[in-house]
């Protein structure tokens, strides 16, 4: 906690804007630090040097400093604000007619990637129609649900896979 506060202070004093909360771990397995910065930040080598000086008294550290697309991060925060992904996925899983067996998503890279897996093979005669029904359900939810007002214009890509892991809809 003490080191984490020192790192946060160093970041603030040097005008670094972390995209996510930082992580600092000191344990019997490793000394590790994770910092995500906007991908526009050009002073990463300088930051690493400052961190080495700051952490010297705590031992040797592994540093993971990543670059984050802030537009993707902002989209992620908008969708997370009202738990939209969980509401959407809950609705798809609860509706047995959709035959959903798996769901995943990623905001990085943009646009939001939504993947749905269903229990029909891609060659099943009903697969394409079912995929279109799922796509319509997702679109309707995003365009009409009271909690989705802020994300209605956000781009996203939907891919629906069959049981055979082949794309039915994209």
C-alpha positions, 0 to 999 in steps of 0.5 A: 500500500505504501509503495502504491501510494508512492507510485500514484504520487509519482504519476500525478506529479509527472502528469501521467494519466493511468487508464486503469487503477494501477497494480502493485504486488509484493509477495514471495512469488514476485514483485510486480507492477502494472500500469496502463497508460493512454496509447498517446503517452510517449514518456514510457522509458522515462517512467520506467527509469523513475519507477526503478529509482522509486522501487529500489528499496523494495527489491527488483520488480517486473513492470508491465506498462501497457498502452490503452486506446482511450476511445475504447476505454471510454466506451468500456466505461459507458457500457460498464456504468449500467452493467449493459453487457451483463444485462444483455448476456443474461437475457440471451442466456435466459431465453432458451429459444436462442440456444446460446452456449457461450458469450464473450466480448472485448472493447480492445481494440475498437469497436466492441466485439461481441461473440455468441456461440449457439448449440446448432452447427453452422450447417443446420438449416435453422442456424442462419435464422436463429443468428438473425433473431439473436442479432435483432434481439441485441439491436432492439435491446441496445436501441430501446432499453432504458439503460442503453441511452448513452451507448446507442451510437457506439459501434460494435461487431457481432459474430455468431458461431455454431457448435462446430466453431464456424461463423454463422453470422458476422 
